[in-house]
Amino acid sequence: MTTPDTRPAATTAPRTALVTGAGRGIGRGLALGLVRAGWDVALVGRTRAHLDAVAEEARAARPGAQVVVEVVDVVDREAVVAAVARVEEALGGIGLLVNNAGVIERAEVDLVADDVEDVWRVIETNVRGPLLLAHAVLPAMLERGSGHVVNINSGSGHRPSPVYTGYGISKGALARLTTMLDAQYADRGVTVLDVAPGVVVTDMTQAMPLHDDRTEWTPVEATVELVDAFGSGRLDALRGRFVRAGTDTPESLAALADRIVAADARTLRLAPYGQDDPVA
């Protein structure tokens, strides 16, 4: 006897996006870029003055766009749940979640020389925030049978570094969150992608000694293109994987999608030493 399919029939996700850390830096660029691409947006962050300024820019960029402001600390569970509920009501649902809010250590040093409490602050913000937002947003997406989540990640999650221990740990954990959500919900219509923005000019990157001599920066528009393409469903074949703005484009990824999937590439996994590796 065949078990009936009780999953909700998939519907088209609304062209609405919730962007965390939207008051400054990459989040601001993403929010404005998505508005220009036809998305209605919810701007989430901790500083109202910054969010209100971005909201004003967004409304000027596309008159008639729905722009919602929510002042919330992404590590505060109750505040996140309440904010998501208000955004869903205001926008008629959330089609795309962009987990952008993130921080980095105050000092560019190794673990022993660092303040372990500051290291933990970075891990908590960069992991708990996306976890709470995903937990709050997913139920409505699953009920609708469609939705996209973009986690703004970094190559630091895959490559060891002599400094910024907490940042590297947090981005590695975020990559695993992406693969977990993909494994749990892709067959129910919700897809997730890690997007690394490259090195964008922001207050954070300009304060990092690591970039003192940098002359080439990644334009935030390159990240907007990838997020818009994924949120619009054009890169769903690469769900659960990692892409990088400034290196990857929607066009190059679409052309390489079959090859990437066949090689099980661009995802967080244990690399075996051979087919006979017992722990692979």
ABEGO torsion letter per residue (X at the ends): XBBBBABBBBBBBBBBBBBBGAABEAAAAAAAAAAAAGBBBBBBBABAAAAAAAAAAAAAABBGBBBBBBBBBAABAAAAAAAAAAAAAAAGEBABBBBABBBBBABBBBAAABBAAAAAAAAAAAAAAAAAAAAAAAAAAAAAGBEBBBBBBBAAAABBBABGAAAAAAAAAAAAAAAAAAAAAAAAGBBBBBBBAEBBBBAAAAABAAAAABABBBBAAAAAAAAAAAAAGAAAAABGBBBBBGABBAAAAAAAAAAAAAAGBGBBBBBBAEAABAAX
